[in-house]
Amino acid sequence: MSDQQLTARGEATRQRIIDVATAEFAEHGIAGARVERVVAAARTNKAQLYAYFGSKDGLFDAIFFGSLDRIVNVVPIDATDLAGWAVRLYDEYLRRPDLIRLATWARLERRPAGLLVAETDRRDDAKLRAIADAQQAGLVRDGDPFDIMALVIAMSMAWSPVSNVYAATADEPAEEHERRRALLRDTVLRAVAP
């Protein structure tokens, strides 16, 4: 059904499934998520879910890869300001902790080592080119662009829902977030300086 044009009603049902399933997968993981709970909360049925997504794994893939695309679009890299990019990532993790949890479940249940996604599914080509260009311009330290990107992303996740030290929430005082943003900005600046 993914190749066919959906009616407005069909698109609304598909979106309800995605919204409910995003929360379900974020909370319970791939193995723990239940299609029965998704269809009940989305006010649809299994046949409709399978028609749109093919399987529970297909549903997770649609959500997970959609979340990867979203982060690229919502928080585009600026390799001339990797510190600012890290802060914007921090803010996005506060807004959408469910998306970080999805990536964590994918790591735990599907790809415990190596790249988070298969080589053919990577979304980081533009980021790597931008970092390499910034390196060539003398704005970013030498090193493998992938490693620089991984370092900045890891630093931006220091207080994310997957932190093994402290998981921040959007409900915390604004001063706390400003303090963390300032520390993150300064630390990334120092880490990537040429």
Residue pairs with C-beta under 8 A, 6 or more apart in sequence:
1 51
1 52
2 52
2 53
6 14
13 42
13 44
13 48
13 52
14 52
16 42
16 43
16 44
17 38
17 39
17 42
17 44
17 48
17 49
17 52
17 53
17 59
18 59
18 62
18 63
18 66
19 42
20 37
20 38
20 41
20 42
21 33
21 38
21 42
21 59
21 60
21 63
22 63
22 67
22 98
22 102
23 98
24 33
24 34
24 37
24 38
24 41
25 33
25 60
25 63
25 64
25 102
25 105
26 97
26 98
26 99
26 101
26 102
26 105
27 101
28 34
29 105
29 108
29 109
30 56
30 57
30 60
30 105
30 106
30 109
30 110
31 109
33 56
33 60
35 46
35 49
35 56
35 59
36 46
38 49
38 59
39 45
39 46
39 48
39 49
42 49
49 59
52 59
53 59
53 62
60 106
63 102
64 102
64 103
64 106
65 117
65 121
67 96
67 99
67 102
67 103
68 103
68 117
68 123
69 123
70 96
70 99
71 89
71 92
71 99
72 123
72 126
72 127
74 92
75 85
75 88
75 89
75 92
77 85
77 126
77 127
77 130
77 131
77 149
78 84
78 85
78 130
79 85
79 127
79 130
79 131
79 133
79 134
79 139
79 140
80 134
80 137
80 139
82 131
82 134
82 140
82 148
82 152
82 188
82 189
82 192
83 184
83 185
83 186
83 188
83 189
83 192
84 185
85 152
85 156
86 152
86 153
86 155
86 156
86 184
86 185
86 188
87 156
87 181
87 184
87 185
89 153
89 156
89 157
90 156
90 157
90 159
90 160
90 180
90 181
90 184
91 177
91 181
92 99
93 99
93 100
93 156
93 157
93 159
93 160
93 161
94 168
94 169
94 170
94 177
95 170
97 160
97 161
97 167
97 169
100 157
100 160
100 161
100 162
101 161
101 162
103 116
103 162
104 161
104 162
106 116
106 117
107 116
111 117
115 122
117 123
124 146
124 149
127 145
127 149
128 145
128 146
128 149
129 145
131 140
131 145
131 148
131 149
132 145
134 140
135 141
135 142
135 143
135 145
135 148
135 194
138 194
139 194
140 148
140 192
140 193
140 194
141 148
141 191
141 192
141 193
141 194
142 194
148 192
151 191
151 192
152 188
152 191
152 192
155 184
155 187
155 188
155 191
156 184
156 188
157 163
158 165
158 180
158 184
159 165
159 166
159 167
159 168
159 180
160 167
160 168
161 167
168 176
168 177
168 180
